[in-house]
Amino acid sequence: MPYYKPIKDVTPKKTRHRILSGLDALRRQLATEMPQKTRDATLILGTWNIRNFDDNRFASGPRTLEDFYYITVQGFGVNS
């Protein structure tokens, strides 16, 4: 698993373990469900609406630190 330095500072320990378990599960799911990239046959396109990135428009509350870890894995970890 990649190294996420700030996670080691997350307290309590139970929360840190939940985040790590969630990241591991997300990475495994993306690895099995995302199509394999090929040089000339696959385009994987993801978009972000930056304007609405952290608003509460859908009444689900503002993003938490944990949410940002999952967004980072989903948005950048797949391609690394």
N, C-alpha and C positions, 0 to 999 in steps of 0.2 A: 504494500500500500504506500502511496506517496506520503511524503512528510508534510504535515500541517503544523508548523511550529506553534501558532497561537492556540491550538486546541489543548496543548498541555497546560495552559493557564486557565482553562475553563473550570469553574467550580460550580456546584459540588462535583465530586468524582462520578456520581451516578449520571449526571448530565453529560459529562465528557464521554463516558462509555456509550450512552445512547446516541450521541452524535457520531462517534466512530462506527458503531454498529450500523447506523443509518447510511453513512457514507459508503461503507463496504457493500451493503445491500444494493444501494443505488448504482454503484460502479458495476457490480455483477449483473444487474438487470440491464443496464445500458449495453454491456458487452454482449449479452445474449440477444437483445431485441433490436439493436441498431444494425442497419445493413453494413456490411464490410465496405470500406472505401476502396475504390479501384482508381487507377490513374485516369482513365478516360470514360468510365461507364457510370460513375456514381457521383451525385451532388447531394451533400447533406447541408441543408440550409436552416439556420436558426435565426430568429429575429427577436429583438427586445424592444419594448416600448419604453424608452428611457423616461419619458415624461410621466408615466404612471408607475414608475418602478417601485415607489414606496408610499403610494397614497392609500387611503382607506376606503376607496370607492366601493368596494364590495363587502364592507363591514367585517373583514376578517382580521382587522387589527394591523398595526405596522409590522414590518418584517423584524424578526428576531435575529440574533447573531447566528443561531443554528440554521435559519433559512438561508443566510448568505453562504454558508459552507456548502449546502446542497446546490444552490444556484451556481456556485463556482465549479463544482464537479460536473454538473450537467452542461454548463456553457463552455468550459475550457478543458476539463479533464478528459473528455472523450477523444479529443484530437491530439493529446500529448502522448 
